Amino acid sequence: METVKRGFVPKDTVEFGPKAAAKLNAAAQELAFLLDRGYDTKSASTFVGNHHLLSERQRLALARITSPRAALEERERNKEQRYTKLARRALDSLERYLEEEP
């Protein structure tokens, strides 16, 4: 069976390969720095992409994988709240089940 790479472009091996990893990592750190200070994702990724001479595909990937710290913390809080609600529902169901048994 043939392996299919969804969204794969032949240049990806170069643009996202080991040689480009250091440049992308530095760009991601700089983008995160700007996003943490309130800059817009589009303008900040354009600025960082121009500085590091990134392709449009690299810039898009960078913008998609980088978030401001506040957004990450908010996601973590939401995840904790979902787990708390789920645990509360499970305990309520278990209590109701145990109350019904003779």
C-alpha positions, 0 to 999 in steps of 0.5 A, spaced: 500 500 500 502 506 498 503 512 503 500 518 502 502 525 504 496 529 505 498 536 503 505 534 502 509 539 497 516 536 494 520 542 497 517 540 504 523 536 505 528 542 504 523 547 507 522 543 514 528 539 514 533 538 519 537 544 516 531 549 516 529 546 523 534 551 527 532 557 523 524 555 524 525 554 531 529 561 532 523 564 528 518 561 533 521 564 539 521 571 536 514 570 534 512 568 540 515 574 544 512 578 539 505 575 540 506 575 548 506 583 547 500 583 543 502 584 536 497 581 531 499 574 528 499 576 521 503 582 522 508 579 527 509 572 522 510 577 516 515 581 520 519 575 523 518 571 516 522 577 512 527 577 517 529 570 517 527 569 509 522 564 510 517 562 505 510 563 505 509 556 507 514 556 512 510 563 515 504 559 515 506 553 519 509 558 524 503 562 525 499 556 526 504 552 531 505 559 535 500 562 540 501 567 545 502 565 552 496 567 555 492 563 550 496 557 552 494 558 559 487 559 557 486 553 553 489 549 559 484 552 564 479 550 559 481 543 559 482 543 567 474 545 567 472 540 562 475 534 566 472 537 572 465 537 569 466 530 567 469 528 573 463 531 577 458 528 572 461 521 573 461 521 580 453 524 580 452 518 575 455 513 580 452 516 586 445 515 583 446 508 581 449 506 588 442 509 591 438 505 586 441 499 588 437 495 594 
